[in-house]
Amino acid sequence: MPKPSDEQRQALAGLLGLGTHSARKSHYPELQARLEELEAERNRYKWLFEHAVHGIFQAGLQGGIRAANPALLRMLGYDSIEQAMRELGRRSHNLFVGGDAELAGIRRTLSRERGLFGYETRLCRQDGSAIDVMMNLLLKPGDEELVEGFVADITERKQAQQHLLQLNEQLELRVAERTRELREARDAAEAANLSKDKYLAAASHDLLQPLNAARLLISTLRERHLPEAEQTLVERAHQALEGAEDLLTDLLDISKLDQSAVKPDIHDYRLDEIFRPLLSEFQPVAQAAGLALECYIPAYTIRGDFRLLTRILRNFLSNACRYTDQGRVLLGARKRNGHVRLEVWDTGRGIEPDQIQSIFLEFNQLGVQRTVERAGVGLGLAIVERIANMLDYRIEVLSQAGRGSMFSVHVPPGQPAHDPHGGFPALLPMLGDPLPGCRLLVIDNELSILLSMRALLEQWGCQVLTAADRQQAFAVLDGQAPDLILADYHLDLGGTGWDVAQGVRAHFARPIPVVMITADRSDQCRRQLQGLNVPVLNKPVKAGKMRAVLGHLLQRREGLAESGQGGVS
């Protein structure tokens, strides 16, 4: 092969910048500057590599660690790079807690995706302990057998997470323990409430018995012509007993309502079935207060719970009579927006607009500054509001201070029926007094009540026979049927006055009118009595109400007997 000529060599040297000595010499400064820049760049990267906060390493994809910075050595607990390279340079699995299996997974990921980012793992330290780290792993461009890794120590973060997890577990345990304690406290409170309710019901039943006897005796005295001083004392005793009765009734009612122990019993009722007993009950109350009590009873049928609805209207009427100094009280009804609005109007003191809402609060009585002026404890309208909420009734109050008030309850209309369910039979206008000469059988296991009933009924002109059980009843009747039976529901040894009354009816084969009396205000007793379809009077019995019921039953019995319909069932 021929050698290049001198001319050719010079041309090649010129092309390479290696021509003449003078030509080469002219390129030295530029070359020197370039070399210095490269050295400075290398030193800068070396400084970053050596002083980086995070660990940096290079490793063969199939082999061990080839280079590592001081940060990584410190993470792994090595004193020198030489020691690290001896132990880690041979096999990379010495670095990962997961060993060969973990490395195999890393290789597969890098071969597929050429990078692994945010990879959390655990590395082996020189002393055998482990450290939690997060890595970014990349295949080096141009050398796919070389892996570059960037490592961040996340031990503190992991410890914080673990601590937070422990705190959460402790919190859950504390919450569970507290929940258990609260559940036990709730169960204890419910048991205490149940015990309280049972005690209150039992105590109230025992209180109502002597209270009933006292009310009957006082009613007997009120109807007698006594000297003015004695009559005043009797009236005061009557008012005191009436206040005690109202207080006890309110406490029982609000306790049962707050415990959701009252279950509504919804039926259709004629309006006169609701209004007439109330009219009979409050007529003497209004007369005693010097008020006129008027009643408008349209031919409506309403749907609701007889006892609860009567409780609402009784409270309205009681307040109207209590807070009206002169004028009148009106009980009526009208249809409004698909409902029947039962209304009680009065010409009393009225209520300021800003005080209307507060009248439904417990233990609140407006315009009463002194204890001597109080009547009850202010629970009546609180009870009304609870009943209305339970039955989804709307209560409306219209009032003008000094002019009077109107309290109303909106109830749904019912379906007209000839024989609707009700606590009272249809009442007829009173024509005379049917009580004088009437033969009454009174059944009660309390001797004081029997004596009180006898005194009151005999004062009304009745012939009164008293008995504590079935055997005594038949003994005092002496083969002659009574005109009417007044029976306490609960008797001794689990017996009931209804059983005795049914036995008397069967013995004489007559549908003798029966009035049941009870001090038991529980829903269970109410449901039992409701199916009997006879009037029910709660103790303490109001004399005026009892006289009205007895009179209407006897009058209706006589009217049906004359028409040949056979009496009252």
Disulfide bonds with the S-S distance in Angstrom:
none
